[in-house]
Amino acid sequence: FRRVANCYFLMISILSTTPISPVNPVTNVVPLTLVLLVSLIKEAFEDWKRFQNDMVINNTLIDVLQDEKWVAVPWKKLQVGDIIRSFFRDACHNRLIIGPALTSVKQDGFFPADLLFLASTNADGVCYVETANLDGETNLKIRKALERTWDYLTPEKAAEFKGEVQCEQPNNSLYTFTGNLMFQKQTLPLSPNQILLRGCSLRNTEYIVGAVVFTGHETKVMMNSMNVPSKRSTLERKLDKLILALFGTLFMMCLIGAIGSGIFINRKYYYLGLDKGVAAEFNPSNRFVVAALTFFTLITLYSTIIPISLYVSIEMIKFIQSTQFINKDLHMYHAETNTPALARTSNLNEELGQVEYIFSDKTGTLTRNLMEFFKCSIGGEVYGSGVTEIEQGGAQRNGIKVQELRKSTTAIQEKGFNFDDHRLMRGAWRNEPNSDSCKANSWFFLRRTPTMIYVRESHVEKMGKIQDVAYEILNVLEFNSTRKRQSVVCRYPNGRLVLYCKGADTVIYERLAVGNDDLKKVTRAHLEQFGSAGLRTLCLAYRDLSPETYESWNEKFIQAKSSLRDRETKLDEVAELIEKDLILIGS
């Protein structure tokens, strides 16, 4: 009875059962019952479909390690006690003892709980997840297991895993996690990179092994689910206003009729049959009673001014729209994932036509989260000969015909790589300011792991000898919206320690060392040029570190990373100590 019309028809049905009603009560009670019954059946059907979806999810099988073998267990039976044993919990943090029962998730599978990522079939201990069910983003995100747990992939090896997780209380923050893994008498800090949230799906990875940290209503996705009230569409709210207006019209009609009845009650016309007896509603001695009784009589008589079949018609139209039109609309079918549209409720169909504004940011929403490396500026020299759509459009408006340079067949064709420059890709170095240096070395990125970068180097001065050189990644200072930058500390094969930092130009420039003003000015001009072409820009800088400086800073970094309280704040403070006096590389 959230609807004004249902309350109105209930009142009419009650009035029709009184002696003053000129109509049979069946004519009002039965239609109201049918209206409520149709609404009940529709809501029950949609609730049943949602219940079936819940049952499908709850009965989805997941591989759980039991007695050194994988056993299929339904999600609904997956409990924290099955995988870990609750040892201690207080107001500050949880303390969880992880036993031999672990979880295995296969490719394209959804995680049944919040998991601690232990191992992956990928050699570098990473996996790729899609978080579309959490934040709507379809671009894949990388999650990295701790290097100490990479080996716990097979059932036999995973059965030997024993550890203790100290972490924060369950909360609804999707992008933060603070905890430590007590493993083999060592304290290993945990970050969101080691946590796989329920609702995410595994991509481009055969399977992963993880330990359940939170299940059920303690998972982050469930804690973000609020008990929202039943939503009402714009059409329903407008109908309520129209019905109130019609009821006001009905009220005035009945009021005028009641007043007229009280005034003209002395007129004893033959067709009133007053000679057979005077009823209360026709007794001239009490005009007020006559007017009041006539008012309610007229309300029941004129009640059809508001059609009781209105909502039934709308309910049926919405139901057919959702089941026969939306769910079978080929224009809303996503062929890549074989996913048709699915209307979970028909109450809000018309809201699709009421959208007036679409808010979108520039972080990839308009480009389907497909970022491509297009141009760069290194040492004051611009590389990359591609032409963006914005540049083409501007040239056409100025009457200049611009054709985008075709990539040669030898250019690298990789997802996210749209870079081409004849000087780099085809070795045309004649016009370079330092052609001898460019000819001397050809470096190619080979592969990487979470802790190592491998570069294939070809040295001309060494008779063209090719060797794979490994660069060790010692520390990673993660990007966040406050820092607007990301840094890594690398160790070269010769022991050289270098901090590389990339980020927004405003952030990098304010951390540059004094001097080298010419390069800063040229790079700033290149940044404006890239921005005018519609490209997103970053700056790159570096800093050489002495072993003493690095060791002193690394101790503070480890302490901040292992902290259970205010970890993010402490990490930002430690990063500020080393991300300074940078030397600009380019953009």
C-alpha positions in Angstrom: 0.0 0.0 0.0 2.9 2.4 -0.8 0.7 3.4 -3.8 -1.8 6.2 -3.3 -4.3 4.4 -5.6 -4.3 1.2 -3.5 -5.1 3.2 -0.3 -7.9 5.0 -2.2 -9.4 1.8 -3.5 -9.2 0.2 0.0 -11.1 3.2 1.4 -13.8 2.8 -1.3 -14.1 -0.9 -0.7 -14.7 -0.2 3.0 -17.3 2.4 2.2 -19.1 0.1 -0.2 -19.8 -2.4 2.6 -21.8 0.2 4.6 -25.6 0.8 4.2 -25.0 4.2 2.6 -23.3 2.6 -0.4 -25.5 2.6 -3.5 -23.4 -0.2 -5.1 -22.7 -3.8 -4.3 -19.4 -4.2 -2.3 -18.4 -7.0 -4.6 -17.9 -4.5 -7.4 -15.1 -2.8 -5.4 -13.6 -5.6 -3.3 -13.1 -8.0 -6.1 -11.2 -5.6 -8.4 -9.0 -4.5 -5.5 -8.2 -8.1 -4.7 -7.3 -8.8 -8.3 -5.0 -5.8 -8.5 -3.2 -6.8 -5.3 -3.0 -10.4 -6.5 -1.5 -9.5 -9.8 1.1 -7.3 -8.1 1.8 -10.0 -5.6 2.3 -12.6 -8.3 4.7 -10.4 -10.3 6.7 -9.5 -7.2 6.8 -13.1 -6.1 8.0 -14.2 -9.5 10.8 -11.7 -9.6 11.8 -12.6 -6.0 11.8 -16.2 -7.0 14.1 -15.5 -9.9 16.4 -13.6 -7.5 16.2 -16.5 -5.1 17.2 -18.9 -7.8 20.2 -16.8 -8.7 21.2 -16.7 -5.0 20.9 -20.5 -4.8 23.0 -20.9 -8.0 25.7 -18.8 -6.4 25.5 -20.5 -3.0 25.7 -23.9 -4.6 28.6 -23.1 -6.9 31.3 -25.7 -6.3 34.8 -24.6 -5.3 37.9 -26.8 -4.8 38.9 -27.0 -1.2 42.0 -28.7 0.0 41.2 -31.6 2.3 43.7 -34.4 3.1 46.1 -33.3 0.4 43.6 -33.4 -2.4 41.1 -30.9 -3.9 37.5 -31.6 -2.9 34.5 -29.8 -4.5 32.6 -28.0 -1.8 29.6 -25.6 -2.3 30.1 -21.9 -1.5 27.5 -22.0 1.2 29.5 -24.6 3.1 32.7 -22.6 2.8 33.3 -21.3 6.3 36.2 -19.5 7.9 36.5 -22.5 10.2 36.9 -24.9 7.3 40.0 -23.1 6.1 41.4 -21.2 9.0 40.9 -21.4 12.8 39.9 -18.4 14.7 42.5 -18.1 17.4 42.0 -14.6 18.8 40.1 -11.5 18.0 40.1 -8.1 19.7 39.0 -4.6 18.9 42.3 -3.8 17.1 42.8 -6.6 14.8 41.9 -10.2 13.9 44.4 -13.0 14.5 43.7 -16.0 12.2 45.6 -19.3 12.2 45.7 -20.7 8.7 45.5 -24.5 8.5 45.8 -27.0 5.7 42.5 -26.3 4.1 43.0 -23.9 1.2 40.9 -22.7 -1.8 41.6 -23.2 -5.5 40.0 -20.9 -8.0 40.1 -21.7 -11.7 40.2 -19.3 -14.7 37.1 -17.1 -15.2 35.8 -18.2 -11.8 34.6 -15.9 -9.1 36.2 -15.7 -5.7 33.8 -17.1 -3.1 35.3 -15.1 -0.2 38.0 -12.6 0.6 41.2 -14.6 0.0 44.8 -14.2 0.9 46.6 -14.8 -2.4 49.2 -17.5 -2.0 50.2 -19.0 -5.3 49.5 -18.9 -9.0 50.1 -21.0 -12.1 51.9 -18.0 -13.5 55.6 -18.3 -13.0 56.0 -14.8 -11.5 53.3 -15.4 -8.8 50.8 -12.9 -10.2 47.2 -13.2 -11.3 44.8 -11.0 -13.2 41.4 -10.1 -11.8 38.4 -8.2 -13.1 36.6 -6.1 -10.5 33.6 -5.1 -12.6 31.2 -6.5 -10.0 32.8 -4.2 -7.4 33.6 -0.9 -9.0 32.4 -1.3 -12.6 35.9 -1.2 -14.1 36.5 -3.8 -16.8 40.2 -3.4 -17.1 42.2 -6.2 -15.6 44.1 -5.6 -12.4 47.3 -7.4 -11.2 47.5 -9.1 -7.9 50.9 -10.3 -6.6 51.4 -13.1 -4.1 54.2 -12.9 -1.6 57.3 -14.5 -3.0 57.6 -16.7 0.1 54.3 -18.4 -0.7 54.7 -19.1 -4.5 55.6 -22.7 -4.0 52.3 -23.7 -2.3 50.5 -24.5 -5.5 50.2 -28.3 -5.5 47.9 -30.1 -3.0 50.8 -31.8 -1.4 52.8 -28.6 -1.0 49.8 -26.5 0.0 48.9 -29.0 2.8 52.2 -28.0 4.5 51.3 -24.3 4.6 51.0 -23.0 8.2 50.7 -19.4 8.9 49.0 -16.7 11.0 47.3 -13.6 9.6 47.0 -10.5 11.8 44.7 -8.1 10.0 42.1 -5.3 10.5 38.5 -5.9 11.4 36.1 -6.5 8.5 35.2 -3.3 6.8 33.7 -2.0 3.6 36.8 -0.4 2.1 37.5 -2.0 -1.2 40.9 -0.5 -1.8 42.6 -0.8 1.5 43.8 -3.8 3.6 46.2 -3.8 6.5 47.6 -7.0 7.9 50.7 -9.1 8.4 51.4 -12.8 7.7 53.3 -14.6 10.4 55.1 -17.2 8.4 58.1 -19.3 9.2 59.0 -17.0 12.2 58.9 -13.9 9.9 56.5 -11.0 9.7 55.4 -10.4 6.1 53.4 -7.3 5.5 50.1 -7.7 3.5 48.6 -5.1 1.2 45.6 -5.0 -1.1 47.9 -6.6 -3.8 47.7 -9.9 -1.9 43.9 -9.8 -1.3 41.4 -11.3 -3.7 38.0 -9.9 -2.9 34.7 -11.8 -3.2 32.9 -10.9 -6.5 36.1 -10.5 -8.5 36.8 -12.9 -11.3 40.0 -14.6 -12.3 41.3 -13.8 -15.8 44.3 -15.0 -17.9 45.4 -17.4 -15.2 44.8 -21.1 -15.0 44.2 -21.2 -11.3 45.3 -19.7 -8.0 45.6 -20.9 -4.5 44.4 -18.8 -1.6 43.4 -18.9 2.0 40.1 -17.5 3.2 40.3 -14.4 5.4 36.7 -13.2 5.4 33.5 -15.0 4.4 29.8 -14.3 4.1 28.6 -11.0 5.5 32.1 -10.1 6.6 33.4 -9.8 3.1 34.0 -6.3 1.8 31.4 -6.7 -1.0 28.7 -7.8 1.4 29.6 -5.0 3.8 29.1 -2.5 1.0 25.5 -3.9 0.4 23.0 -1.7 2.2 19.4 -2.5 3.0 18.0 0.2 0.7 14.2 0.8 0.6 12.1 -0.4 -2.2 12.7 2.0 -5.1 9.9 3.7 -6.9 10.1 4.9 -10.5 9.4 8.4 -11.7 6.3 7.2 -13.4 4.8 5.8 -10.2 5.5 9.0 -8.3 3.9 11.0 -11.1 0.9 8.7 -11.1 0.5 9.3 -7.4 0.4 13.0 -8.0 -2.2 12.6 -10.8 -4.3 10.3 -8.6 -4.2 12.9 -5.9 -5.4 15.5 -8.4 -8.2 13.2 -9.5 -9.1 12.6 -5.9 -9.3 16.3 -5.4 -11.6 16.6 -8.3 -13.7 13.8 -7.0 -13.8 15.4 -3.5 -15.1 18.7 -5.0 -17.7 17.0 -7.1 -19.0 15.1 -4.0 -18.8 18.2 -1.8 -20.9 20.2 -4.3 -23.4 17.3 -4.5 -23.6 17.0 -0.7 -24.2 20.7 -0.3 -26.9 20.7 -3.0 -28.6 17.8 -1.3 -28.7 19.6 2.0 -30.1 22.7 0.3 -32.8 21.1 -1.8 -33.8 18.4 0.6 -37.3 20.0 1.0 -38.1 19.4 -2.7 -40.2 16.1 -2.4 -40.2 14.9 -6.0 -42.3 11.9 -6.8 -39.4 9.8 -8.1 -37.7 10.0 -4.7 -40.4 7.8 -3.3 -40.4 9.8 0.0 -44.1 8.9 0.5 -43.0 5.4 1.5 -40.9 6.6 4.4 -38.1 9.1 5.2 -34.6 7.7 5.6 -31.9 9.5 7.5 -30.2 10.7 4.4 -33.5 12.3 3.3 -34.7 13.8 6.6 -35.1 17.6 6.2 -34.9 18.1 9.9 -31.1 17.6 9.9 -29.5 19.0 6.8 -25.9 18.4 8.1 -26.5 14.6 8.4 -28.1 14.6 5.0 -25.1 16.4 3.4 -22.6 14.1 5.2 -24.3 10.9 4.2 -24.8 12.1 0.7 -21.1 13.0 0.4 -19.9 9.4 1.2 -22.6 8.0 -1.0 -21.4 10.1 -3.9 -17.8 9.1 -3.3 -18.7 5.4 -3.7 -20.8 6.2 -6.7 -18.2 8.4 -8.5 -15.2 6.2 -7.5 -14.7 5.0 -11.0 -13.3 8.4 -12.0 -10.0 6.8 -10.9 -9.5 3.6 -13.0 -8.7 0.6 -10.8 -7.2 -1.2 -13.8 -4.6 1.4 -14.3 -1.9 -0.2 -12.2 -2.7 -3.7 -13.5 -2.1 -2.5 -17.0 1.1 -0.8 -16.1 2.4 -3.9 -14.1 1.7 -6.2 -17.1 3.4 -3.8 -19.5 6.5 -3.6 -17.3 6.6 -7.3 -16.9 6.4 -8.0 -20.6 9.0 -5.3 -21.3 11.5 -6.8 -19.0 11.0 -10.5 -19.9 10.3 -10.3 -23.6 12.0 -7.0 -24.7 15.0 -6.1 -22.5 16.2 -9.7 -21.9 16.0 -10.5 -25.6 17.2 -7.2 -27.0 20.2 -7.9 -29.4 21.3 -4.3 -29.1 22.0 -4.9 -25.4 23.8 -8.2 -26.1 27.6 -8.3 -25.4 29.0 -10.7 -27.9 32.6 -10.8 -26.5 31.4 -12.3 -23.2 28.2 -13.9 -24.5 26.2 -11.8 -22.0 22.6 -10.7 -22.7 20.8 -8.0 -20.8 19.2 -9.2 -17.6 16.4 -7.2 -15.9 16.4 -8.2 -12.3 13.3 -6.1 -11.6 10.7 -4.5 -13.8 9.8 -1.7 -11.4 12.3 0.7 -12.9 12.0 0.1 -16.6 10.9 3.6 -17.5 13.9 5.1 -15.6 16.0 4.1 -18.6 14.3 6.8 -20.6 14.7 9.5 -17.9 18.5 9.8 -18.0 19.4 13.4 -18.5 23.1 13.5 -17.6 26.0 11.1 -18.0 29.0 11.7 -15.8 32.3 10.3 -17.1 35.9 10.9 -16.0 39.0 10.9 -18.3 40.7 7.9 -16.6 39.7 5.5 -19.4 36.0 5.3 -19.3 35.6 6.9 -22.7 38.4 4.8 -24.1 37.1 1.5 -22.7 40.1 1.5 -20.3 42.4 0.7 -23.3 45.5 2.9 -22.7 48.2 2.9 -25.4 51.8 4.1 -25.3 51.8 6.8 -28.0 54.6 9.3 -27.6 57.5 10.1 -25.3 60.1 12.8 -24.6 63.5 11.6 -23.5 66.3 14.0 -22.8 64.5 16.8 -24.6 63.8 14.8 -27.8 60.3 13.7 -28.8 59.8 10.2 -30.0 56.7 8.8 -31.6 55.3 9.7 -35.0 51.7 8.8 -34.5 48.8 11.3 -35.0 45.9 11.3 -32.6 42.3 11.8 -33.6 42.3 15.2 -32.0 45.3 16.3 -34.1 43.6 15.0 -37.2 40.4 16.8 -36.4 42.2 20.1 -35.8 44.1 19.7 -39.0 40.9 19.1 -41.0 39.3 22.2 -39.5 42.3 24.2 -40.7 42.0 22.7 -44.2 45.1 20.5 -43.8 44.9 16.9 -44.9 46.7 14.7 -42.4 47.1 10.9 -42.8 48.2 8.9 -39.9 51.5 7.1 -40.5 51.1 3.5 -41.1 53.0 1.1 -38.9 55.6 -1.0 -40.6 55.2 -4.7 -40.5 58.2 -5.0 -38.3 56.7 -2.7 -35.6 55.8 -4.4 -32.4 52.1 -5.3 -32.2 51.0 -5.7 -28.6 47.9 -4.7 -26.7 48.4 -1.3 -25.2 51.4 -0.5 -27.5 50.7 2.0 -30.3 54.1 3.5 -30.6 56.0 3.9 -33.8 59.1 5.9 -34.7 61.3 5.2 -37.7 64.4 6.2 -35.7 63.8 3.6 -33.0 61.8 0.9 -34.8 63.9 0.8 -38.0 67.3 2.0 -36.8 67.3 5.3 -38.7 69.7 7.3 -36.5 71.3 9.6 -39.1 69.6 12.7 -37.7 70.1 11.9 -34.1 72.2 14.3 -32.0 74.2 11.4 -30.7 74.1 8.8 -33.4 77.2 6.9 -32.2 75.6 6.3 -28.8 72.3 5.2 -30.4 74.1 2.7 -32.7 76.3 1.3 -29.9 73.5 -0.1 -27.8 70.2 -1.8 -28.6 68.2 -2.7 -25.5 65.0 -4.7 -25.5 62.7 -5.5 -22.6 62.5 -9.3 -22.3 60.4 -10.3 -19.3 59.7 -9.5 -15.7 58.7 -11.0 -12.3 57.5 -9.1 -9.3 61.1 -8.7 -8.1 63.2 -8.8 -11.3 63.4 -7.0 -14.7 65.2 -8.8 -17.5 66.6 -6.7 -20.4 68.2 -8.1 -23.5 71.2 -6.0 -24.4 73.2 -6.1 -27.7 76.6 -4.3 -27.5 78.3 -3.3 -30.7 81.6 -2.7 -29.1 81.6 -6.3 -27.8 81.2 -7.8 -31.3 77.5 -7.7 -31.1 77.4 -9.9 -28.1 73.8 -10.4 -26.8 73.2 -10.9 -23.1 70.2 -10.9 -20.8 70.8 -8.5 -17.8 68.7 -8.8 -14.7 67.7 -5.7 -12.7 66.4 -6.3 -9.2 63.4 -4.4 -7.9 64.0 -3.8 -4.2 61.1 -1.6 -3.2 57.9 -0.4 -4.7 56.2 2.8 -3.5 52.7 2.4 -4.8 50.6 5.0 -6.5 47.5 6.5 -4.9 45.4 9.6 -5.6 47.1 11.6 -2.8 50.7 10.9 -3.9 50.0 11.1 -7.6 53.2 9.2 -8.3 54.8 5.8 -8.1 58.4 4.8 -7.4 60.7 1.8 -7.5 64.1 1.2 -6.1 66.3 -0.9 -8.5 69.7 -2.6 -8.1 71.8 -2.8 -11.2 74.0 -5.8 -11.9 77.0 -3.7 -10.9 75.4 -2.8 -7.5 74.2 0.6 -8.5 71.1 1.7 -6.6 68.6 3.9 -8.5 65.2 5.3 -7.6 62.9 5.7 -10.5 59.8 7.9 -10.0 56.9 8.5 -12.4 53.8 10.7 -11.8 52.0 13.9 -12.6 54.1 16.7 -13.9 53.3 19.0 -11.1 54.3 16.4 -8.5 57.5 15.4 -10.2 58.7 19.0 -11.0 58.4 20.1 -7.4 60.7 17.2 -6.4 63.4 17.8 -9.0 66.9 18.8 -8.0 68.2 22.3 -8.7 69.7 22.9 -12.1 69.2 21.5 -15.6 66.7 24.2 -16.4 66.9 23.8 -20.2 65.7 20.2 -20.0 62.9 21.2 -17.7 61.7 23.9 -20.0 61.8 21.8 -23.1 60.0 18.9 -21.4 57.4 21.2 -20.1 56.7 22.4 -23.7 56.5 18.8 -24.8 54.0 18.0 -22.0 51.8 20.9 -23.3 52.1 19.5 -26.8 51.1 16.0 -25.7 48.2 17.4 -23.7 46.9 19.5 -26.7 46.9 16.3 -28.7 44.6 14.6 -26.2 47.2 12.4 -24.6 47.5 11.6 -20.9 50.9 12.6 -19.7 53.4 11.5 -17.0 56.9 12.6 -16.0 59.8 10.3 -15.3 62.7 11.0 -13.1 65.5 9.2 -11.2 67.9 9.5 -8.3 71.1 7.7 -7.5 71.2 6.3 -4.0 74.2 5.5 -1.9 74.2 2.1 -0.1 74.2 3.9 3.3 71.3 6.2 2.3 69.3 3.2 1.0 69.9 1.0 4.0 68.9 3.7 6.5 65.7 4.5 4.5 64.8 0.8 3.9 64.7 0.1 7.7 62.1 2.9 8.1 60.2 1.5 5.0 60.0 -2.0 6.5 58.7 -0.7 9.8 56.0 1.4 8.1 55.0 -1.5 5.8 54.6 -3.8 8.8 52.5 -1.4 10.8 48.9 -2.4 11.5 47.9 1.2 12.3 48.0 4.1 9.8 50.1 2.1 7.4 49.2 4.2 4.4 50.1 7.4 6.2 53.4 6.1 7.4 54.3 4.8 4.0 53.6 8.2 2.5 55.8 9.8 5.1 58.7 7.4 4.4 58.3 7.9 0.7 58.7 11.7 1.1 62.2 11.0 2.6 63.6 9.5 -0.6 61.5 11.0 -3.4 63.4 14.2 -3.6 66.4 15.7 -5.4 65.3 13.9 -8.6 66.9 14.2 -12.0 64.4 14.6 -14.9 64.5 12.0 -17.6 61.5 13.0 -19.7 57.8 12.6 -20.2 
